[in-house]
Amino acid sequence: MRNQSPYILKVFGKCNYDVDRHGNKREILFAEAVEDTLETWANKNLLLEPNYPERLSLRFIGILLDILHGIIHFHLKLKRPHGEICSGNIYIVDGKAKLAHVVDRFDQNSFVDDINKFCFMVRHLFAKDGLATPLELDQLCNSLRLYKADGYLRNSVNHPVLLTPKERGEVRHLAHSLICESPNEVKIGKSLVRELQNASRKFHGAIQGPHWIGNVSEQEFLGTLNFQNPPYRDIPLDFIRYCRNVGEHVRGDARKPWITDEYRDEMLTSFLPGFLPILHDVLSFEGICVRTLPNIT
């Protein structure tokens, strides 16, 4: 397949060289030079940040983004599935992930199969080493399989698990403004409560539900909680307002050098685990995109 997408392995030509025992022709492909398959790359590189076991490494985030962009390219631009998403069929070229070996035969179910195979592949990269899939990455996989709309797939590259701590802080800040401007603010609040309750059952206690005030700790964060008028309510909408205020008032300086984007994000995530992905999903289905949607290339 000739394709100029940066997320697809470039193939310059091919030739038949053999026939297998079933009579199928086997081919040699002449493609751009590759460093690894994703399978071998994952065996040699860290998938998680050493100091933050629930946070994906920046290199792995880049790999996942490349793969999702590739799937988006197939589904939304080429209007066809890839057909064989797996770690042995994704190649690393100059540090970027590229999809290869497209399946020629497909039907409508193949679009869903691409997503299912992506989710299985991601979870297997952790399971093969006896590790649990990080919560927010597991949430991304669950949402991709549950919500099959093209718009959700396109916005998946903005999922919070794929953002840096600084970008996650920007999402918290912008989400507050966008929700306040929305005529559906009350509906969004109810949806957040419902989805947090559902997630607390689905993820077996890793997500605690819609209540957050009792989880706030550390002096700086308690200060923001206690000195606010009107007082915060123990509901998700007020947690968004609280996060916005933390971003504005809890900042590092020479006296508090430990207060960084990473530290602030870690603390806010611990106050209401799993919340940011749920916020992403709820806003997506209200047609609210906090971050710019990617071009389909």
LOKOL-337494 format. One record per residue: x, y, z of N, C-alpha, C, O, CB in turn; residue in three letters. Coordinates in pm, whole numbers, plus 50000, padded with zeros to 5 digits. Glycine has a CB too. Example, Ala and Ser with C-alpha at 12.3 -4.5 7.8 and 13.67 -1.06 7.14 Angstrom:
513194943150780512304955050780513204967050780514244966850846511314955350905Ala512854977550708513674989450714512905000350787513415011450804514084994050572Ser
This chain:
500854988150000500005000050000500885012450000501745014050086499045000150123Met500675021249904501405033749902500705043649993499505045749983501535039249759Arg501485049650081500865058950175501925068250229503035063950262500155051550289Asn501595080950239502545090750287502345094050434503035102850487502445103350204Gln501425087350500501205090250641502455087150721503085076850699500005082150695Ser502845095950814504035093350896503835082050996504785077851062504425105850971Pro502605076951006502315066351103502245052551039501925042751105501015069351174Tyr502555051850910502525039150837503935036350784504585045350730501485039550720Ile504395024050800505715020450752505785022150600504925017150528506065005850792Leu506795029150555506965031350411507505018750345508545013450385507905043350384Lys506815014150243507245002550165507565007450025506715013249957506144991250163Val508795004949981509245010049851509015000149737509015003949620510715013549859Phe508804987549772508564977549669508494963749731508744962049850509654978049563Gly508154953849649508074940149698508274930549582508124934249465506714937549768Lys508614918249616508744908049512508394894549572508614892049690510174907949452Cys507854885749489507544872149532508834863949533509654864949441506474865649440Asn508994855749636510214847749639509954833049670510874824949661511164853349739Tyr508724829549707508494815649748506994813149751506184822349744509144812749888Asp506654800449762505264796349780505224786849899505994777249904504674789549650Val504324789549995504274780750112503524767950078503064766149965503614787950232Asp503394759050176502804745950150501314746650118500734736850072503024736950268Arg500714758150143499294759850110499114766349974497984768949931498604768250217His500214769049906500124775149774500074790249776499874796549672498934770149704Gly500254796449895500224811049905501604816749874502624811649920499764815450045Asn501614827349795502884833849761503414841549882502674848549951502704843249641Lys504704840149906505354847850011506214858749946506814856749841506224838650102Arg506244870250013506854881949952507984887450038507994885950160505804892649928Glu508914893949972509904902250039509484916750020509224921149908511354899649983Ile509414924150130509084938250123510354946550138511204943550222508044942050232Leu510464956850058511584966150068511044978850134510344986750071512224969249927Phe511394980650262510804991450342511914999850405513094996350399509864985750451Ala511495010950465512455019350536513075011450652512465002150705511775032250588Glu514265015250690514995008050795514285009450929513865020450967516445013150805Ala514164998351000513494998451130514494994951240515504988351215512294988551132Val514194999551361515054996751476514594984451552515404976051591515085008851570Glu513294983351572512714972651652511254970951613510664979451547512844975551804Asp510694959751656509234959151666508864964951803509714966251890508704944351649Thr507604968251820507164973151951507414962552058507744965752172505674976951948Leu507244949952020507444939052116508854939152173509034938252295507164925552050Glu509854940352086511234940452135511584953752200512364954252295512204937352021Thr511024964652149511264977852209510794977952354511474983352441510544988952128Trp509614972152379509054972252514509894964052611509884966552732507624966852512Ala510634954352560511504946352646512764953852687513444949852782511884933452576Asn513084964652616514334971852640514134985852697515104992452733515124972852513Lys512884990352706512615004052749511585004252861510764995252874512135012552630Asn511645014952940510695016453050509345021152998509265030552918511245026453155Leu508295014553042506945018753006506395028753107505475036453076506015006652997Leu506945028753228506465037453335507595046353385508775042753375505875029253450Leu507215057953439508205066653503508675060053633507845055853713507615080853530Glu509975059153655510475052053774509945057653906509675049953999511985052653777Pro509785070753915509345076854041507835078054054507325081554161509965090454055Asn507115075053946505655076153947505075063753879504855063953758505185089353875Tyr504835053153954504485040253894503165040053818502905030553743504425029953999Pro502315050253834501065050753759501185059653636500225061053560499935055653848Glu502355065753615502515075153504503345068653394504415063153419503195088253553Arg502845069253272503565063653159504805071853130504825084053148502655062853035Leu505855065053083507055072353043506755080652919505875077252840508235062453017Ser507495091452903507255100252788507485092952656506775095352559508155112552797Leu508465084152652508745076852528507585067352495507205065952379510065068952539Arg507045060852597505935051652573504675059352533503905054752449505655043052698Phe504465070952593503345079452552503465082852404502475082252330503295092452637Ile504675086352361504875089452220504555077752129503965079452022506305093852197Gly504935065752172504655053652094503145051452083502635048851974505325041252159Ile502435052452195500985050452194500285060852108499335057752036500425050852337Leu500745073152115500145083652032500345080651883499435082551803500755097452067Leu501535076051848501785072551707500825061551661500265062351551503245067951688Asp500635051551745499755040351708498315045151692497635041551596499825029051813Ile497855053251787496485058451778496305067251655495275066551587496125066251905Leu497295075551626497225083651504497145074651380496435077751285498455093151494His497885063651383497825054351270496455048151254495945047151142498855043451287Gly495845043951365494505038151359493505048651311492625045651230494075032551497Ile493645060951361492765071851317492905073851166491915075951096493095084951393Ile494135073251117494375074950973493625064250893492985067350792495885074150942His493705051950937493015041150865491505042750874490815041850773493425027550921Phe490985045050993489535044951013488855057350956487785056350896489225043851161His489475068950974488785081450941489205087450808488425094850747489015091351049Leu490405084450761490815089750631490685079150521490075081650417492265094750638Lys491265067350545491185056850444489855049450447489515042250352492315046950464Leu489095051250557487785044850572487895029550564487045022950505486825049950464Lys488925024250625489115009850629489925006450754490675014950804489835004750500Arg489784994450805490594990450921492004986450879492284984350761489924978850995Pro492864985550977494214980450952494184965250946494704959250853495194985251061His493574959051048493344944651044494314936151123494004924651154493374940250907Gly495474941551157496454933151228497274941651324498494942651312497374925851128Glu496574947751421497254955751523497834946351628497084939751700496284966151587Ile499144945651636499804937551739501234942651755501754949551668499794922251702Cys501854939051866503174944551896504254939651800505294946151785503574941052038Ser504024928251735504984923451638504814929451500505624927051411504894908651628Gly503754937251481503444943151351503494958351357502984965251268502064938551304Asn504104963451462504334977851476505844979751488506494973651573503564983851601Ile506384988251404507824989851396508245003551449507525013351435508314987851252Tyr509425003851508509985016251559511005021451458511965014551424510645014251700Ile510765033551410511645039951312512015053751366511155062351381510945040951171Val513285055751394513745068551451512945072451575512595084051594513655079651345Asp512645062551658511925065151782510425066451767509725068551866512445077351843Gly509905065351645508475066551619507885052851587508555044451527508215076451503Lys506635050851626505955038251596505215039451463504585049551434504965034451709Ala505315028751382504645028651252503955015151232504515004651263505665031351137Lys502735015851180501975003751152502434997551020502825004650928500465006751148Leu502374984151013502814977250892501874965650861500954962750938504254972050907Ala502104959150747501424946750707499904947650723499314941350811501954935050790His499304955450637497854957450639497154945150582497594939450483497464970150560Val496054941250646495264929850598494344934650486493674944850500494434923450715Val494314927250375493534931450259492044928550275491204936550232494044924550134Asp491714917350337490304913650350489764918750483490374916950588490124898350340Arg488604925050476488024930250600486524932250582486004932350471488694943550641Phe485844933750697484424937250697484204947550807485174952350867483504924550719Asp482964951050833482674961450931483184957751070483594966451147481184964150937Gln483164944851103483644940551235485134943351253485624944251365483364925851255Asn485844944651142487284946651151487634960051214488714961451273487904945651013Ser486754970051202487004982851267487044981051419487934986351486485924993351227Phe486084973551471486054970751614487244962051653487824963751760484724963751653Val487604952751565488744943951594490034951951612490854948551697488924933751482Asp490214962551533491414970851548491514976251691492574975951752491404982451448Asp490384981251742490374986951878490614975951981491404977652074489044994151906Ile489934964651964490104953652058491554948752060492114945852166489154942052023Asn492154947851942493544943151935494504953351995495484949652060493934940251790Lys494224966151974495054976452037495004975252189496034975552256494584990551993Phe493794973752243493644972852388494294960252444494954960652548492154973152426Cys494114949052374494754936652418496274938252416496964934052510494324924752328Phe496794944152311498234945952297498794954452410499804950952471498574952352162Met498134965652439498614974752543498624967752679499594968652753497724987452550Val497554960852710497484953952839498504942652848499074940052954496074948352863Arg498734935952735499684924852735501114929652759501924922452817499604917152603His501444941652714502784946952736503124947752884504284946452923502924960752672Leu502104949752967502314949953112502154935953172502934931953258501334959753180Phe501154928653125500844915553184501994905753167502224897253253499574909753123Ala502724906653055503804896953031504904898053135505654888553156504394898952891Lys505004909653200505984911553308505334910653445505944914253546506684925053292Asp504094905953448503384904453575502904917453635502664918153755504264897653672Gly502774927853553502354940953601500884943553568500384938953465503234951953542Leu500224950853654498854955253625498914967253531499824975453539498094958753756Ala497944968153443497844979953357497544992153443496614991653524496754977953247Thr498285003053428497985015153507496515019153491495935017853384498895026753463Pro495935024153599494505026853604494025035253487493075031453419494155033753734Leu494665046553462494155055653359494335049753219493535052653129494855069153368Glu495365041653199495525034953070494435024353053493915022452944496925028553058Leu494095017653161492995008053159491685015153127490845009853054492895000453294Asp491505027053183490305034953153490245038653005489175038052944490265047653239Gln491375042452947491405045452804490965033352722490145034652631492815049952761Leu491505021752755491155009552680489665006352695489005002952598491994997652729Cys489145007552816487725004952838486855014452757485855010352698487375006052985Asn487235027152755486425037052684486505035052533485505036552464486885051152720Ser487675031752482487805029152338486905017652294486305018152187489255026152301Leu486815007452377485984995852342484504998752362483654993152291486384983852426Arg484185007352457482785010252486482195020652391481075019052343482645015152629Leu482965031152364482475042252282483075041052143484255043652123482815055952346Tyr482265037052047482775033851914482635045451815482895043751696482065021751860Lys482245057151864482065068551774483405073351720484425072951790481345080051847Ala483395077651594484625082651533485195094551609486415095951621484375086451387Asp484305103051659484765114851732485535111151857486505117851893483605123551769Gly485115100351924485835096252045487215090852008488205093752075485035085552123Tyr487275082951901488575077751857489515089251824490685089051862488405068451735Leu489015099151755489865110451716490365118051839491505122651842489095120051623Arg489495119351940489875126752060490675118152158491115123152262488635132052129Asn490865105352126491595096552218493045100952235493655098052338491555082052167Ser493595107852136494985112452149495115123552253496215127252292495515117352014Val493975128952297493975139052404493595132952539493365140252635493015150252370Asn493535119752546493175113352672494195117052779495395117552750493085097852656His493755119652902494675124353006495885115553031496955120553065493935125853134Pro495755102353014496895093653040498035096152941499165092152966496465079053034Val497725102652830498725105252727499245119552732499925124152639498135102452590Leu498935126752839499365140552854500455141752960500555133453050498175149552890Leu501265152052947502265154953050501575161153171500445165853160503365164452994Thr502235161253288501635167753405501235182253379500185186753426502595167253522Pro502055189553306501705203453275500445204153190499565212453216502865210453203Lys500335195453091499155195353005497915191153083496825196353058499365185852886Glu498065181953176496925177753259496445189553345495235191153366497315165853350Arg497375197653393496985209553468496215219353381495255225553426498205216253526Gly496645220753257495935229653164494525224553136493585232453124496725230953032Glu494375211253126493055205453104492135208653221490975212453202493155190253083Val492635207053342491825209953460491365224553460490205227553491492605206953589Arg492265233453424491945247753425490925251153317489935257953344493225256153405His491155246453195490265249553084488905242953100487875248653063490895245452953Leu488895230753155487625223553171486675231453260485475231853233487865209653231Ala487195237653364486345245553453485655256753376484455258853390487155251353570His486425264053296485845275153220484825270253118483755276353103486955282953148Ser485135259453049484235254352946482925249153005481855251052947484915243252866Leu483015242753121481795237753185480935249353234479715249053220482155228253303Ile481575259453293480815271053341480085278153227479015283853247481745280853412Cys480665277853108480055284352992479015275652924478255280452840481125288152893Glu478965262952959478065253652891476645254652946476465255853068478585239252905Ser475625254252859474245253952908473905240652975472855239353038473285256552794Pro474785230752961474535217453017475365214953143475695203453172474845206852914Asn475685225353216476545223753334475935213953435476635205253487476775237253402Glu474645215153462473995206153558474025191753508474285182553584472535210653586Val473745189953380473775176553321475175170553330475325158753361473325177053174Lys476195178653304477575173853312477885169453455478515159153477478565184753267Ile477435177353553477665173853692477035160453728477655152253796477125184553783Gly475815158253683475135145553711475835133953641475945122953697473665146253669Lys476285136353519476995125753445478295121953514478655110153518477285130253301Ser478995131853568480255128953638479995120353762480745110953789480955142053678Leu478955123653837478615115653955478295101353914478795091753974477415121854032Val477455099853812477045086553768478245078353719478385066653754475995087553657Arg479095084553638480225077153582481255073653689481885063053681480885085353471Glu481445082253787482355078953897481815067353980482565058754025482595091253986Leu480505067254001479895056054074480035043053996480365032654053478405059054103Gln479795043653865479945031653782481395026853782481655014953790479485034553637Asn482325036353772483745032753768484215026753899485085018053900484585044953733Ala483645031254010484065025754140483705010954150484385003354218483405033454256Ser482635006954081482274992654079483124985153977483564973954003480774991054046Arg483344991253862484064984453754485534982153789486104971753755483974992553625Lys486144991853858487574990953885487874986454028488974988354078488235004353859Phe486884980554093487094973354219487804981754326488774977154387487874960854194His487334993854347487875001954455489025010854418489375019754496488294993154563Gly489635008854300490725017854259490195031954237490915041754255491395012654130Ala488915032754198488215045554189487175045554300486375036254310487555047754047Ile487185055954383486425055554507485015061154496484215059354588487145063054612Gln484695067754387483375073754376483475088854364484565094154341482505070054495Gly482355095954378482345110254349482825119354462482895131454443480985114354312Pro483155113854579483495122354694485005124354704485775114954684482955116254825His485415136554735486845139854729487365147854847488555146854879487105147354605Trp486545155654914487035164955015487805157755126488825162755173485865172855076Ile487315146255168487985138855275489355133455235490105128955322487135127555319Gly489675133755107490965128455060492055139155052493225135855035490805122054925Asn491675151755063492645162555047493625162555164493225161855280491935176355035Val494905163355131495945163355234497045173155195497005178955086496525149055255Ser498015174955282499155183955266498715198455285497645202655240499805181955126Glu499575205855352499245219455397498795228555284497775235355294500425225555466Gln499565228655174499255237955065497885235055005497135244254973500325237154956Glu497565222254991496305218454928495125220355023494025223754980496365203954881Phe495365218255151494315220855250494025235755260492885239755282494725215255388Leu495065243955244494855258355248493915262955138493035271155162496175265555238Gly494115257755018493235261254907491825256354931490855262754890493775255454776Thr491695244954999490375239355028489625247855130488425250055115490515225055079Leu490315252555232489645258955345489365273755324488445279255385490465257255468Asn490155280255240489975294655221489355297355086490015301754992491325302055235Phe488075294655078487365296654952485925300354982485275294355068487435283954864Gln485435310154910484045314554926483405315454788483895322954703483975328255001Asn482305308154762481585299454856482365286654886483225282654808480205295954799Pro482075280254999482785267955035482575257054930481555256754861482305262955173Pro483545248354920483445237254826482415227054874482295224354994484815230554806Tyr481695221554779480815210254807481535197354766482435197554682479445211654731Arg481125186454825481805173654801481235166954676480725155754681481655164254923Asp481325174154563480795169254436481845171554327482725179954344479445176454400Ile481765164154217482785165254112482925179154052484045183454024482485155554003Pro481815186354031481925199653972482765208954059483535217054007480535205653951Leu482625207754189483435216254276484875211454284485785219254313482825216754416Asp485095198654257486475193854250487195200354131488385203454139486515178454238Phe486485202254022487075208953906487435223353942488505228253905486105208653784Ile486545230154014486835243854058488035243954152488885252854145485605250054128Arg488095234054241489215233054334490525230954257491535237354289488985221454433Tyr490515222054158491735219554079492195232154008493385235054001491495208353976Cys491235239753955491595252353889492285261653988493295267953954490335259153830Arg491755262554109492325271554210493685266654259494575274654287491375272954327Asn493845253454270495165248054307496195252054202497305256054236495105232554321Val495815250954074496735254753968497165269253976498275272753936496115252053835Gly496275277854026496585292054034497345295854161498155305154159495315300054026Glu497085288754271497595293254401498675284254462499485289054541496475294354497His498695271554426499705262554483500855261554384500835253354292499095248254515Val501845269954404502965270754310504285270054386504385274254501502885283654226Arg505275264954318506585263954379507355277054372507115285254283507385252954312Gly508265278854465509175290354465510445285954536510655274054560508535302954533Asp511295295654570512565292254634512345285354768513175277254811513405304754654Ala511245288454836510955282354965510265268754951510315260555042510095291555050Arg509615266554836508875254054814509235248154678508395247254590507335256554824Lys510485244254662510915239354530510295225954492510345221954376512415238154526Pro509725218954590509145205854560507795206854489507295196954435508985197854689Trp507205218854490505905220354425506125222554275506375233754230505085232154488Ile506035211854201506225211954056504935207453989503975203554055507415202754015Thr504925208153857503755202953783503535188253817502395183853832503955204753631Asp504625180753827504515166353856503905163953994503025155554010505895159753847Glu504405171354093503905169754230502445173854240501635166854301504755178054328Tyr502105185154180500725190054185499775180054118498695177354169500615203754117Arg500195174654006499355164953935499205152054017498115146454025499945161753797Asp500295147554077500235135354157499255136954274498475127854302501635131754211Glu499295148354340498415150554455496965151554411496095145254471498835163254530Met496685159454309495305160954263494735147654214493555144754237495225171454151Leu495555139754149495095126554103494765117654222493815109854217496165119954015Thr495545118654329495305110154446494045114254522493445105954591496505110754540Ser493635126854510492435131354581491155125354521490175123154592492355146554579Phe491175122754391490015116654325490525108054209490465112254093489005127754273Leu491025095954240491625087454137490655084454022489455082254043492105074354199Pro491205084453902490405080953785489505092053735488765090153638489575069253815Gly489545103653800488595114153765488875120553630487945122753552488605124953871Phe490125123453601490435130853478490005123153352489455129353261491925133953472Leu490235110053342489715102753226488195102953218487635103653108490195088353230Pro487525102353332486055102853330485585116553285484625117653209485475099453470Ile486255126953331485935140453284486125141353133485295147253063486815151053356Leu487195135653084487465135452939486315128852864485855134052763488795128052910His485845117352914484775110052845483475117952847482795119252745484565096352910Asp483125123252963481855130552976481845142852886480855145452817481615134753123Val482935150252885482995162152801483005158552653482415165652571484235170452835Leu483665147552618483695143252478482285140952426481965144752313484515130352463Ser481435134852509480095131752464479125143452478477975142652436479565120052539Phe479605154252537478865166752532479345175452417478875186652398479005174352665Glu480295170152340480845177752228481825188452271482085197852196479735184052151Gly482375187152392483325196952444484725190952437485015181152505482965201152590Ile485575196852356486965192452345487855202752413487955214152368487385190352196Cys488485198752520489345207952595490605211152515491105222352520489705202052732Val491105201252443492295203052361491925201552214490925195252180493395192952400Arg492725207352128492435207351985492465193151929493365185351960493445216251910Thr491485189951847491465176851782492575176151678492885186151613490085174051717Leu493175164351660494265163151563493745163451420492615159351392495045150251587Pro494585168251330494285166851188494375152251149495165144651206495245175451102Asn493565148251054493585134351007494575133550893494285137850781492165129550963Ile495775128050922496825127650820497205113250788498075110850705498075135350867Thr
